[in-house]
Amino acid sequence: MTGWTEADAPDQDGRVFVVTGANSGIGYEVARMLAAKKAQVVMACRSEARGQAARARIQEAVPNASAEVMALDLADLESVRAFAAAFLERYPRLDGLINNAGVMALPRQLTVQSFEMQFGVNHLGHFALTARLWPRLLDDGGGRVVNVSSEVHRGGKIRFDDLMGERRYDRWAAYTQSKLANLLFTHQLQRMATATQRPVSAYGCHPGYAATELQGRSGSAIERLVFTNITNRLLAQSATMGALPSLRAAVDTTLTPGDYVGPAAFFGARGYPKVMEPSRAARDDDVAQRLWAASEELTKETF
Ligand SMILES: NC(=O)c1ccc[n+]([C@@H]2O[C@H](COP(=O)([O-])OP(=O)(O)OC[C@H]3O[C@@H](n4cnc5c(N)ncnc54)[C@H](OP(=O)(O)O)[C@@H]3O)[C@@H](O)[C@H]2O)c1
């Protein structure tokens, strides 16, 4: 027996979705699946060339696809603002924003605004992007925000005294912090939407362990070797399977706002997407509020 698959996704004709990091891995697969369901897909990519190459692949797989590449570098808030301004000018509606792009376990690097790269790209860039696109998500009612997290959020801790890892930096701790931040952002966004009776809903999801470009760009040289030669081949599921939770969170009307969706088998590594319980820390109201306030202050963006 199978679980929820692409075939269960309803037709998306006339609906508009933005997918960040749509040129690779999970982002590419969810963009392709949405295009196959007749959605209009905006592929928000930091490299125009990689974005166009991915768009061409989607066009080949889905001949009638409606997909456009627009430039977005989440490591630069000016690029986030320029993307949002261009999108708002061109698109009269936004039904789903899939905050998917991510980096993992990098040596300490900084974004243009001097944020630690993993916290900056995975969380703050998406926080700022969501804030800028918020009016359009509200416009037609029923807009969704999907934040792609990871099961490693369970080991994460938000270090308010050293968010940018200036005093002590551990590349995996910075990654788990950023993935916990994705779910705390989801939690607070949904609470805010409910409290203010806004017709927008927020969902968290995780892809399990999916073989993508991520592992070949992460960790130490030895970790990369093990990931790409051993664990990706033996343990990982396909990027297509890994994209199903994002697709389900974006379009399944049976979900409850705020749900967290991902594969539950093999300790959350594989399988069809189900509604799961995130960690207690990911639903901590106080921490979620503090993170929201810190994110507003750092990005200078409000909702
Ligand atoms: N694969 C897994 O097993 C796994 C498990 C748990 C969670 N995740 C999460 O899934 C999401 C997608 O990852 P993936 O596995 O599909 O990895 P991937 O194949 O490496 O794709 C990552 C995407 O993010 C983009 N990106 C990176 N930095 C960016 C920036 N500054 N601005 C805009 N885009 C940027 C990349 O663009 P470029 O190609 O230009 O670098 C790429 O399109 C991430 O949030 C990751 O944390 C993945």
The ligand as an ORCA input file, in Angstrom:
! r2SCAN-3c Opt
* xyz 0 1
  N      18.311     16.364      1.025
  C      18.006     16.025      2.275
  O      18.190     14.866      2.690
  C      17.463     17.042      3.209
  C      17.139     16.633      4.506
  C      16.565     17.541      5.367
  C      16.292     18.826      4.947
  N      16.641     19.219      3.682
  C      16.319     20.584      3.290
  O      15.774     20.602      1.989
  C      16.005     21.865      1.364
  C      16.461     21.660     -0.070
  O      17.711     21.023     -0.057
  P      18.177     19.971     -1.159
  O      18.452     18.715     -0.443
  O      17.280     19.975     -2.322
  O      19.608     20.594     -1.515
  P      20.251     21.125     -2.886
  O      20.079     20.130     -3.972
  O      21.649     21.513     -2.503
  O      19.408     22.421     -3.204
  C      19.540     23.585     -2.433
  C      19.006     24.749     -3.210
  O      19.161     25.938     -2.401
  C      19.751     26.939     -3.213
  N      20.459     27.955     -2.438
  C      21.536     27.798     -1.638
  N      21.939     29.005     -1.175
  C      21.098     29.931     -1.699
  C      21.010     31.349     -1.618
  N      21.899     32.066     -0.939
  N      20.009     31.974     -2.267
  C      19.121     31.270     -3.012
  N      19.176     29.931     -3.155
  C      20.164     29.271     -2.499
  C      20.696     26.176     -4.118
  O      21.082     26.985     -5.223
  P      22.485     26.711     -6.000
  O      22.280     25.496     -6.825
  O      22.690     27.949     -6.770
  O      23.526     26.506     -4.932
  C      19.792     25.013     -4.509
  O      18.905     25.403     -5.508
  C      16.994     22.595      2.272
  O      16.303     23.555      3.033
  C      17.533     21.486      3.193
  O      17.918     21.991      4.465
  C      17.213     18.345      2.812
*
